[in-house]
Amino acid sequence: MKAPSIGFIGFGEAASHIAGGLRSSGIESITAFDINATSPALGARIQQRSKETRTPLVGSPAELAAAEILISAVTAGSALQAAEQMLPFLRPEHLYLDINSISPNTKREIDARIRSAGAVFVEAAVMAPVPPYGHRVPMLLGGAGARKLTDSLSPFGMRFDIVSEDVGAAVAVKMCRSIVVKGLEALLFECVMAAGRFGAEDRVFASLQESFPGIDWKKLADYVVGRVVVHGERRAEEMKEVAETLRSSGVTPLMADATAQLQGWVSQLNLKARFGPEGPQKFDEVLRLITYKTNG
């Protein structure tokens, strides 16, 4: 089977892990375009990802459009803008795959614009953290091009489950799941920040263990606090999309709004600059730093 050519719109953590996996599976023609590739703050990391995955960075959307399958992997707030910058260069043979965590309504809006340019849109909901899986991370698909995309990329190890030809159905699953997953992150972050200040964390974890056996709560807390520190900004944007999804369905997003607020607050502390891209290994590292920041 002839391998398709792939172009990534945005080359952050998710895109680089997927690109590296696809290359190892036999796809040689992979490129990426990222508007931050030369920025002082983010450029060095993007360039390093490009080198590590052997993914050339092109200088414009027009150059990226030489690829057959375009994969949008940007922040939630940039998904519509990313689609708009590609519109003048799309052709009927293009498959445009949006893997961003955005609301069903935003997916539908992007779908309409991609179709207006004559290309084929596919929505994806990424259902697990990408780094452990790479390109094999499970995705739910929706849209008229879902079957064609599956036929093109499943032979190279990508894992797809087609939900519907109706755009929005797949990401609705992700949005509802995120209420629990991102909400649990926020709850544990707030819990351990308070428990640590009272020296109560060991007894809190022991009590949680008794109520919910089978979960190593200390290990989970270390993990999720690190994820919030590194990805808080992106998670806050996603939870705003979750809240919008709930509002549009007539549900008041009390918990989703609160989760977005906490994730956003952590990102504004800029703890990622202190710990680097890998983040802290233990939640008490963050506790000490937040105590210092909040106490002056």
PyMOL commands that set and color helices and strands:
alter all, ss='L'
color gray80, all
select helices_A, chain A and resi 13-24+43-53+61-64+76-89+104-116+130-136+146-156+169-198+201-211+217-248+254-268+272-275+283-294
alter helices_A, ss='H'
color red, helices_A
select strands_A, chain A and resi 6-9+30-33+69-72+95-98+120-126+138-142+159-164
alter strands_A, ss='S'
color yellow, strands_A
deselect
rebuild
show_as cartoon
